[in-house]
Amino acid sequence: MFKCVSAGGETMANIAAQRIKREFREVVTSEEVQRCAIKLELVNDSFTELRGEIGGPPDTPYEGANYVLEIKVPETYPFNPPKVRFVTKIWHPNISSVTGAICLDILKDQWAAAMTLRTVLLSLQALLAAAEPDDPQDAVVARQYKEKNDLFRLTARHWGAAYAGGPDRNSDFENKIRRLLDMGVEEHKARVALSSYDWDLERATEQLFS
């Protein structure tokens, strides 16, 4: 729940809640947002937490997949940005493959009070189409993106199929994961190790059992 902080007769909490209500309606009724496969739902009645969903942009490894976002609204909104993270696991240089934390300037120091939830959702979708590997949140993914981009694209597509309802399950990758499952490794750990070691089964196995 928002705490009450006085701000010229109106509480900061009320300002934030009124603003979120308006922005929520803007997203829900926007044809542009619906065309871009973006959704927004309330998690609680106090407008402090929302659930976003963005579709992977066309012509990217994320195409056909849907990614769920956790959006937490601070009591100081819109003067401070919402806290957003990916709930759906994703392989992307600017999003942590472990926590879903996001490296995006408008969610940090480039936020402005004129920005809205619509801006945030569209910007995150744009980030999926245009990664910034020189300012990474996940250094392992960024290295693969820069040094072995074709493999990065295959890996990102594979994660989209495994976690986000994407269309393309890679049979070679699946076979390597199965080999690790047969050794008693949990599926997600196997996928992370193989992805991190460029699908080199020997190196991934060594890392898991060292």
HELIX and SHEET records of a PDB file:
HELIX    1   1 MET A   12  THR A   29  1                                  18    
HELIX    2   2 GLU A   31  ARG A   35  1                                   5    
HELIX    3   3 ASP A  105  LEU A  107  5                                   3    
HELIX    4   4 LEU A  117  ALA A  129  1                                  13    
HELIX    5   5 ALA A  139  GLU A  147  1                                   9    
HELIX    6   6 ASN A  149  TYR A  163  1                                  15    
HELIX    7   7 SER A  171  ASP A  182  1                                  12    
HELIX    8   8 GLU A  187  SER A  196  1                                  10    
HELIX    9   9 LEU A  201  PHE A  209  1                                   9    
SHEET    1   A 2 SER A   6  ALA A   7  0                                        
SHEET    2   A 2 GLU A  10  THR A  11 -1                                        
SHEET    1   B 4 ILE A  38  LEU A  42  0                                        
SHEET    2   B 4 GLU A  49  GLY A  55 -1                                        
SHEET    3   B 4 ASN A  66  LYS A  72 -1                                        
SHEET    4   B 4 LYS A  83  PHE A  86 -1                                        
END                                                                             
